[in-house]
Amino acid sequence: MRKVLSLSLPEKTTKEIKESSRERGFKSVSSYMRYLFELDKDLISEKELLNSIKTAREDYKKNEAIKAKSIVDLV
């Protein structure tokens, strides 16, 4: 079952969203917003990123970091 979600946005933002939706080939603003919401689920949070950096720094200081000549060596 679908529910309606109303947003209060400035007119300029509304126009930009509608234009972006059209330019990217979405049939509706709703389908564009669903797409963006799904993309957002895959993003790492700022907190997770900072924790990852902290862990990497600690590993580096303990000389536990992986030393590779190139990215190919890491994968």
matplotlib code that plots the C-alpha trace (Angstrom):
import matplotlib.pyplot as plt

x = [0.0, 1.3, 1.3, 1.7, 4.6, 4.3, 7.4, 7.7, 10.5, 11.5, 10.2, 13.7, 14.5, 11.2, 12.1, 15.6, 14.3, 11.7, 14.4, 16.9, 14.2, 13.3, 16.9, 17.8, 14.9, 12.6, 8.9, 8.0, 9.5, 8.4, 10.4, 13.4, 13.1, 12.8, 16.0, 17.8, 16.6, 17.9, 21.3, 21.4, 21.1, 24.5, 26.3, 28.7, 27.9, 30.3, 30.6, 31.5, 34.0, 35.7, 35.9, 37.4, 40.1, 40.8, 41.2, 43.5, 45.7, 46.0, 46.9, 49.5, 51.1, 51.3, 52.9, 49.9, 48.9, 49.1, 52.1, 51.3, 53.1, 49.7, 46.0, 46.3, 48.3, 45.4, 42.7]
y = [0.0, 3.4, 6.5, 10.1, 12.1, 15.8, 18.0, 21.7, 23.0, 26.3, 26.8, 26.8, 23.4, 22.0, 23.1, 21.6, 18.3, 18.1, 19.0, 16.5, 13.8, 14.5, 14.7, 11.4, 9.7, 9.0, 8.8, 10.7, 12.7, 9.8, 7.2, 9.6, 10.1, 6.3, 5.8, 8.5, 6.9, 3.5, 5.1, 6.8, 3.4, 2.4, 5.5, 5.3, 7.7, 10.3, 8.5, 5.2, 7.0, 8.6, 5.3, 3.6, 6.4, 6.1, 2.3, 2.7, 5.2, 2.9, 0.0, 2.1, 3.2, -0.5, -1.3, -3.5, -1.7, -3.5, -2.2, -2.5, -1.0, -0.4, -0.9, -4.1, -5.6, -5.0, -6.7]
z = [0.0, -0.9, 1.4, 0.3, 1.7, 1.5, 1.5, 1.9, -0.4, -1.9, -5.4, -6.8, -5.2, -6.5, -10.0, -9.8, -8.5, -11.3, -13.9, -12.6, -12.5, -16.2, -17.3, -15.7, -17.4, -14.5, -15.2, -12.1, -9.2, -6.9, -8.8, -8.7, -5.0, -4.4, -6.5, -4.4, -1.2, -2.2, -3.1, 0.3, 2.0, 0.5, 1.7, 4.6, 7.5, 8.7, 11.9, 10.2, 8.0, 10.9, 12.8, 9.7, 9.5, 13.2, 12.9, 9.8, 11.6, 14.6, 12.3, 10.6, 13.9, 15.0, 11.6, 10.8, 7.6, 4.3, 2.3, -1.4, -4.4, -6.2, -5.7, -7.8, -5.0, -2.6, -4.6]

ax = plt.figure().add_subplot(projection="3d")
ax.plot(x, y, z, "-o")
ax.set_aspect("equal")
plt.show()
